[in-house]
């Protein structure tokens, strides 16, 4: 069955061009003309990928659409299209949860190649996750249920974004292992985030605020100064 892609783009010429080439590549494509319509269609149907323009003349912009999509429990990859070429705009889009981005004007061949690369990476991640145990992980009051994608601290449910959950689960499946920020970017976010190590810092700070009893003295996600981060190893004493 062909993968379904939602294109949220207000320029009819660009939308038609993207649709044509993606359909030629074997995908099914739906088009929404603005952010509000895109959010509705993404809610009514399940898509394998969303291609999202950054700017719309009215209604929610691409960043707001991305934020709302990432607040949902189900995860859908997002390829963001932007006419803004500055680094800060790319950083904000990636921080909001976009998996990749293209700056306008772009070549349709590159767009199709990026889409195929995203799908390949997702398949690899899904295979590695399915190979890992889906049994709940419990360590000193923290319970992670990979199958239900639920987190509890001392029995209390915690609401995490999809990427926060993926990051925490990656840590918990590798207790005691020290990860550099670049390694976490590659494993959890993928190649498009290379060079944006501060993205890791931001997500870890938010995770600590949600799961740590005292975020200023983190127990679960520990800083290894000058190197990166590691998850609490229950078989070793907690380091101060």
VEXFI-867898 format. One record per residue: residue number from 1; residue in one letter; x, z, y of N, C-alpha, C in turn. Coordinates in steps of 0.1 Angstrom, whole numbers. Layout:
BEGIN
  seq  type   n_c1   n_c3   n_c2  ca_c1  ca_c3  ca_c2   c_c1   c_c3   c_c2
  NUM     A      X      Z      Y      X      Z      Y      X      Z      Y
...
//
This chain:
BEGIN
  seq  type   n_c1   n_c3   n_c2  ca_c1  ca_c3  ca_c2   c_c1   c_c3   c_c2
    1     X      8      0    -12      0      0      0      9      0     13
    2     X      6     -9     22     14    -10     34     13      3     43
    3     X     24      7     48     24     18     57     17     15     70
    4     X      9     25     75      2     23     87      9     29     99
    5     X     10     21    110     17     25    122      7     24    134
    6     X      8     34    142      0     35    154      9     32    166
    7     X      6     22    174     13     19    186      5     23    198
    8     X     10     32    206      3     37    218     11     31    230
    9     X      5     20    235     12     12    246      1      6    255
   10     X      3      8    268     -7      3    278     -5    -11    282
   11     X      7    -17    279     10    -31    283      5    -40    271
   12     X     -5    -48    273    -11    -56    262      0    -66    257
   13     X      8    -71    265     18    -81    261     28    -74    251
   14     X     33    -62    255     42    -55    246     36    -51    233
   15     X     23    -46    235     16    -41    223     14    -52    213
   16     X     10    -64    218      7    -75    209     20    -80    202
   17     X     31    -80    210     44    -84    204     49    -75    193
   18     X     47    -62    196     51    -52    186     43    -53    174
   19     X     30    -54    176     20    -55    165     24    -68    156
   20     X     26    -79    162     29    -91    155     41    -90    146
   21     X     52    -84    152     65    -84    144     64    -73    133
   22     X     57    -62    136     56    -52    126     47    -57    114
   23     X     36    -64    117     28    -70    107     36    -80     99
   24     X     44    -88    105     53    -97     98     62    -90     89
   25     X     66    -78     92     75    -70     84     68    -62     73
   26     X     54    -64     72     47    -58     61     39    -45     64
   27     X     38    -42     77     31    -29     80     17    -32     85
   28     X      8    -22     84     -5    -23     91     -4    -16    104
   29     X     -9    -22    115     -7    -17    128    -20    -16    135
   30     X    -22     -4    142    -33     -1    151    -27      1    164
   31     X    -35     -3    175    -30     -2    189    -39      7    197
   32     X    -34     16    204    -42     24    214    -37     22    228
   33     X    -45     19    238    -41     15    251    -36     27    260
   34     X    -38     39    256    -33     50    265    -32     63    256
   35     X    -27     73    262    -24     86    255    -36     92    249
   36     X    -47     92    257    -59     99    252    -65     92    240
   37     X    -65     78    240    -70     71    229    -61     72    217
   38     X    -48     73    220    -38     75    209    -40     88    202
   39     X    -42     99    209    -44    112    203    -57    112    195
   40     X    -67    105    199    -80    105    192    -78     97    179
   41     X    -71     85    179    -69     77    167    -60     84    157
   42     X    -50     91    163    -41     98    154    -47    110    147
   43     X    -58    115    153    -66    126    148    -76    121    137
   44     X    -81    109    140    -91    103    131    -85     97    118
   45     X    -73     92    119    -66     85    108    -52     91    106
   46     X    -47     90     94    -33     94     92    -24     82     92
   47     X    -14     83    101     -4     72    102     10     77     97
   48     X     17     67     92     31     69     87     41     70     98
   49     X     37     64    110     46     64    121     38     62    134
   50     X     42     68    145     36     65    158     47     60    167
   51     X     45     48    173     53     43    184     47     46    197
   52     X     53     54    205     47     60    217     54     56    230
   53     X     47     50    239     52     47    252     53     60    260
   54     X     63     61    269     65     73    277     55     74    289
   55     X     52     63    295     44     64    308     31     56    306
   56     X     20     63    312      7     56    312      2     58    326
   57     X     -6     48    331    -11     49    345    -21     61    347
   58     X    -28     66    336    -37     77    338    -37     85    325
   59     X    -43     97    325    -44    105    314    -30    111    310
   60     X    -29    117    298    -17    123    294     -6    113    292
   61     X      7    117    296     18    108    295     24    109    280
   62     X     34    102    278     40    102    264     45    115    260
   63     X     51    123    269     56    136    266     45    146    262
   64     X     34    145    269     23    154    266     17    150    253
   65     X     16    137    250     10    132    237     20    137    226
   66     X     33    136    228     42    140    218     41    156    216
   67     X     39    163    227     38    178    225     26    181    217
   68     X     15    175    220      2    177    212      4    173    198
   69     X     10    162    195     12    158    181     21    168    174
   70     X     31    173    180     40    183    174     34    196    172
   71     X     23    199    179     16    212    178      7    212    165
   72     X      4    200    160     -4    199    148      4    203    135
   73     X     -2    208    125      5    212    113     11    201    105
   74     X      4    189    105     10    178     98     20    171    107
   75     X     31    166    100     42    160    107     41    145    106
   76     X     42    138    117     43    123    117     55    119    126
   77     X     63    110    121     75    105    129     70     98    141
   78     X     78    100    152     75     94    165     87     86    170
   79     X     85     74    173     95     65    180     90     63    194
   80     X     98     68    204     94     68    217     99     56    225
   81     X     91     49    232     95     38    241     96     43    255
   82     X    106     40    262    108     45    276    114     34    285
   83     X    109     33    297    116     24    307    126     32    315
   84     X    127     45    312    137     53    319    150     54    311
   85     X    161     51    317    173     50    310    182     62    312
   86     X    178     72    320    186     83    323    187     92    310
   87     X    198     99    309    200    108    298    189    119    297
   88     X    186    125    309    177    136    309    163    132    303
   89     X    159    120    306    146    115    300    147    114    285
   90     X    158    110    280    159    109    265    160    123    259
   91     X    167    132    266    168    146    261    154    152    261
   92     X    146    151    271    133    157    272    124    151    260
   93     X    125    138    258    117    132    247    121    137    234
   94     X    134    138    232    139    144    219    136    158    217
   95     X    137    166    228    133    180    228    118    182    224
   96     X    110    173    229     96    174    226     92    171    211
   97     X    102    165    205    100    162    190    100    148    186
   98     X    104    138    195    105    124    191    117    123    181
   99     X    115    114    171    125    112    161    135    102    165
  100     X    131     93    174    140     82    179    134     77    192
  101     X    142     69    199    137     63    211    143     49    213
  102     X    137     41    221    142     28    225    139     26    240
  103     X    149     21    247    147     19    261    143      5    264
  104     X    132      3    272    128    -10    276    137    -16    287
  105     X    139    -29    286    134    -39    276    142    -38    263
  106     X    136    -40    252    142    -39    239    139    -52    231
  107     X    148    -54    221    146    -66    212    137    -62    201
  108     X    127    -70    197    118    -67    186    125    -65    173
  109     X    136    -73    171    144    -71    159    149    -57    158
  110     X    154    -52    169    160    -38    169    149    -28    167
  111     X    137    -31    172    125    -22    170    122    -21    155
  112     X    121    -33    149    117    -33    135    128    -26    126
  113     X    141    -28    130    152    -22    123    151     -7    125
  114     X    148     -2    137    147     13    139    135     18    130
  115     X    124     11    130    113     15    122    117     17    107
  116     X    124      6    102    128      7     88    138     18     85
  117     X    147     20     95    157     31     93    150     45     93
  118     X    140     46    101    132     59    102    125     61     88
  119     X    119     51     83    112     53     70    122     56     59
  120     X    134     49     59    144     52     49    148     67     50
  121     X    151     71     62    155     85     63    144     95     59
  122     X    132     92     62    121    101     58    120    101     42
  123     X    121     90     36    121     89     21    132     98     15
  124     X    144     97     21    155    105     16    152    120     17
  125     X    147    124     29    144    138     32    133    143     22
  126     X    123    135     20    112    139     11    117    140     -3
  127     X    126    131     -7    131    132    -21    139    145    -22
  128     X    147    148    -12    156    160    -13    147    173    -13
  129     X    136    172     -5    127    184     -4    119    186    -17
  130     X    115    175    -23    108    176    -36    117    181    -47
  131     X    130    177    -46    139    182    -56    142    197    -55
  132     X    141    202    -43    143    216    -41    130    224    -45
  133     X    133    237    -48    122    245    -53    111    247    -42
  134     X     98    246    -46     88    248    -37     83    263    -38
  135     X     90    271    -46     86    285    -47     88    292    -34
  136     X     80    302    -30     82    309    -18     95    316    -17
  137     X    101    317     -6    114    324     -3    110    337      4
  138     X    115    348     -2    113    361      4    126    368      6
  139     X    128    373     18    140    380     21    138    390     32
  140     X    138    403     29    138    414     38    126    413     48
  141     X    114    411     43    102    411     52     98    397     56
  142     X    107    387     54    103    373     58     99    366     45
  143     X     88    359     46     83    351     35     80    337     40
  144     X     86    327     33     85    313     36     78    306     24
  145     X     67    300     26     60    293     16     61    278     19
  146     X     71    271     12     73    257     15     61    248     12
  147     X     53    251      1     42    243     -3     31    244      7
  148     X     28    256     12     17    258     22     22    257     36
  149     X     36    256     38     42    256     51     37    268     59
  150     X     38    279     53     34    292     60     46    301     61
  151     X     46    309     72     56    319     75     49    332     77
  152     X     54    343     71     49    356     74     61    366     76
  153     X     60    374     86     70    385     88     63    398     87
  154     X     67    406     77     61    419     75     46    417     72
  155     X     42    406     66     28    403     63     20    396     73
  156     X     26    395     85     19    389     96     22    374     97
  157     X     12    365     98     14    351     98     20    347    112
  158     X     30    338    111     36    333    123     34    318    125
  159     X     30    313    136     28    299    139     40    292    144
  160     X     45    283    136     57    275    139     54    261    141
  161     X     61    254    149     60    239    150     66    233    137
  162     X     63    220    134     68    214    122     83    214    122
  163     X     90    212    133    104    211    133    110    225    132
  164     X    104    235    138    108    249    136    108    253    122
  165     X     97    249    115     95    253    101    106    246     93
  166     X    109    233     95    119    226     88    133    232     90
  167     X    136    236    102    149    242    105    150    255     98
  168     X    140    264     98    140    277     92    141    275     77
  169     X    134    266     71    134    264     56    148    259     52
  170     X    154    250     60    168    245     57    178    257     57
  171     X    177    265     67    185    277     67    183    286     54
  172     X    170    289     52    167    298     41    171    293     27
  173     X    171    280     26    175    274     13    190    274     11
  174     X    197    278     22    212    279     21    217    292     27
  175     X    213    303     22    217    316     27    232    318     28
  176     X    237    323     39    251    326     40    260    314     44
  177     X    254    302     43    262    290     46    262    288     61
  178     X    274    286     67    275    284     81    274    269     84
  179     X    264    266     94    262    252     98    266    250    112
  180     X    274    240    115    276    236    128    264    229    134
  181     X    262    229    147    251    223    153    249    209    150
  182     X    260    201    149    259    187    146    254    185    131
  183     X    257    195    122    253    194    108    238    196    108
  184     X    233    206    116    218    208    116    211    197    122
  185     X    216    191    132    210    179    138    209    168    128
  186     X    219    165    121    219    154    111    209    157     99
  187     X    209    170     95    200    173     83    186    175     87
  188     X    183    180     99    169    183    102    163    173    112
  189     X    171    168    121    165    159    131    169    144    128
  190     X    181    142    123    185    128    120    194    122    131
  191     X    199    110    128    209    104    136    206    102    151
  192     X    193    100    154    189     97    168    193    109    178
  193     X    195    121    172    198    132    181    213    135    182
  194     X    221    126    177    236    129    178    240    131    193
  195     X    247    142    195    252    145    209    243    154    216
  196     X    231    158    210    222    167    217    221    181    210
  197     X    233    187    209    234    200    201    226    211    208
  198     X    223    210    221    216    220    228    201    220    222
  199     X    197    209    216    184    209    209    183    220    198
  200     X    194    221    191    195    232    181    194    246    187
  201     X    201    248    198    201    261    205    187    264    209
  202     X    180    255    215    166    257    220    157    261    208
  203     X    157    254    197    148    256    186    152    270    180
  204     X    165    273    179    168    286    173    164    298    182
  205     X    165    296    195    160    306    204    145    308    202
  206     X    137    297    201    123    299    199    120    305    185
  207     X    127    301    175    125    307    162    128    322    162
  208     X    139    326    168    142    340    169    131    348    177
  209     X    126    342    187    115    349    194    103    351    186
  210     X    101    342    176     89    343    167     91    352    155
  211     X    103    351    149    104    358    136    113    370    136
  212     X    121    372    146    130    384    147    123    396    153
  213     X    126    407    147    120    420    152    126    422    166
  214     X    139    420    167    146    421    180    154    408    182
  215     X    149    399    190    156    386    191    170    387    197
  216     X    173    398    205    186    400    211    196    405    200
  217     X    191    409    189    199    413    178    194    407    165
  218     X    195    394    164    189    386    153    194    390    139
  219     X    185    391    130    188    395    116    188    383    107
  220     X    178    374    108    177    363     99    186    352    102
  221     X    186    347    115    194    336    119    205    341    127
  222     X    217    341    122    229    348    128    238    338    134
  223     X    244    342    146    254    333    152    267    336    147
  224     X    275    325    143    289    326    140    296    321    151
  225     X    302    329    159    308    325    172    319    315    171
  226     X    317    304    179    327    294    178    325    283    168
  227     X    315    286    159    313    277    148    298    271    148
  228     X    288    281    146    274    276    146    265    288    142
  229     X    257    286    132    247    295    127    247    296    112
  230     X    242    308    107    239    309     93    227    318     91
  231     X    221    317     79    210    325     76    214    337     68
  232     X    207    348     70    210    360     63    212    358     48
  233     X    223    363     43    225    363     28    221    377     23
  234     X    210    378     15    206    391     11    216    398      1
  235     X    225    391     -4    235    396    -13    247    402     -6
  236     X    247    400      7    259    406     15    254    414     26
  237     X    261    424     31    257    432     42    254    424     54
  238     X    245    428     62    241    422     75    253    425     85
  239     X    257    414     92    268    415    101    262    418    115
  240     X    269    426    122    264    430    136    269    420    146
//
